[in-house]
Amino acid sequence: MTKNNILKKITIANNLKHFEIKEIFKLGGFELSSSQVKAFMAGSQNKNFEKLTEEQFEGFLNGFIVYSRGPVDEPSLLPRTIENFIIGLIESSNTGAIEEIRSLIEGAKDVIAKAD
C-alpha cells in the first residue's frame, strides 16, 4: 500500500475535508495549496496525481496527531475528533448521549474541585 493510499484511507475513515487535510499538513510543517492536496488524493492514473514524499507523509501523520488531540502545551483544548463527535451527536439529536457526556463532565469537575 502506498503512502497516498494510506492518506486516503485516513481521511475517509475520519471524514476529513480538503481544508482540514491542508490544516493537518500545516500542523505537520507543510504549507500546501488545495491543488496539491487534491493531487495527493487523486488516483495514480490521474494526470494531476502527485506522489507523497516520505517527509510529507511523516508531516501529515505528526500533524494528524496534533489535530486529533490538540497541542501538548494546551491540554485544556478539546481535541477536534471529540469536538466533531459531539457536534455529530447534537446534529443527530441524540439527547441521551449528550446528557451522558454532560453528566461525565460534571463528575470530572467535582473530582477536580475535591483534589484542589
C-alpha positions in Angstrom: 0.0 0.0 0.0 1.4 3.4 -1.0 1.6 6.5 1.3 -1.1 8.1 -0.9 -3.4 5.2 -0.3 -2.8 5.4 3.4 -3.5 9.1 3.3 -6.8 8.5 1.5 -7.9 5.8 4.0 -7.1 8.0 7.0 -9.0 10.9 5.5 -12.0 8.8 4.6 -12.1 7.0 7.9 -12.0 10.3 9.8 -14.3 12.1 7.3 -11.8 14.8 6.7 -12.4 17.6 4.2 -9.7 19.1 2.0 -9.4 22.2 4.1 -8.9 20.0 7.2 -6.2 18.0 5.3 -4.5 21.3 4.5 -4.6 22.3 8.1 -3.2 18.9 9.2 -0.3 19.3 6.8 0.3 22.8 8.1 0.4 21.5 11.7 3.0 19.0 10.4 5.1 21.7 8.9 4.0 21.7 5.3 2.1 24.6 3.7 0.2 23.1 0.8 -2.2 24.5 -1.7 -5.6 23.0 -2.3 -4.5 21.7 -5.7 -1.5 19.8 -4.1 -3.9 18.2 -1.6 -6.2 17.1 -4.4 -3.2 15.8 -6.3 -2.2 13.6 -3.4 -5.8 12.3 -3.2 -6.1 11.7 -7.0 -5.8 8.2 -8.4 -2.4 7.2 -9.8 -3.8 7.2 -13.3 -4.9 10.8 -13.0 -2.8 13.4 -14.8 -2.7 15.6 -11.7 -1.5 12.8 -9.4 1.4 13.7 -7.1 3.2 11.1 -5.0 3.7 11.9 -1.3 7.3 12.1 -0.2 8.4 10.4 3.0 8.8 13.8 4.7 5.3 15.0 3.6 3.7 11.8 4.8 5.6 12.0 8.2 4.5 15.6 8.5 0.9 14.6 7.8 1.0 11.9 10.5 2.6 14.3 13.0 0.0 17.0 12.2 -2.8 14.5 12.5 -1.7 13.6 16.0 -1.8 17.3 17.0 -5.1 17.8 15.1 -6.7 14.9 16.9 -5.6 15.5 20.5 -4.6 19.2 20.5 -1.2 20.6 21.2 0.7 19.2 24.2 1.3 22.6 25.7 -2.5 23.4 25.6 -4.2 20.4 27.2 -7.3 22.4 28.1 -8.3 22.5 24.4 -10.9 19.9 23.4 -9.4 17.6 20.8 -11.1 18.1 17.4 -12.1 14.5 17.0 -14.0 14.6 20.2 -15.5 18.0 19.3 -16.6 16.7 15.9 -18.1 13.6 17.6 -20.1 15.8 20.0 -21.3 18.0 17.1 -22.4 14.9 15.3 -24.5 13.8 18.4 -26.0 17.3 18.6 -26.9 17.3 14.9 -28.5 13.9 15.1 -30.4 15.0 18.2 -29.0 12.1 20.4 -30.1 13.7 23.7 -29.3 10.6 25.7 -25.7 10.5 24.7 -25.4 14.3 25.1 -26.8 14.1 28.7 -24.4 11.3 29.5 -21.5 13.4 28.3 -22.8 16.4 30.3 -23.0 14.1 33.4 -19.5 12.8 32.9 -18.1 16.4 32.6 -19.9 17.5 35.8 -18.5 14.4 37.6 -15.0 15.2 36.4 -15.4 18.8 37.6 -16.4 17.6 41.0 -13.3 15.3 41.2 -11.0 18.2 40.2 -12.6 20.5 42.7 -12.1 18.0 45.5 -8.5 17.4 44.5 -7.8 21.2 44.8 
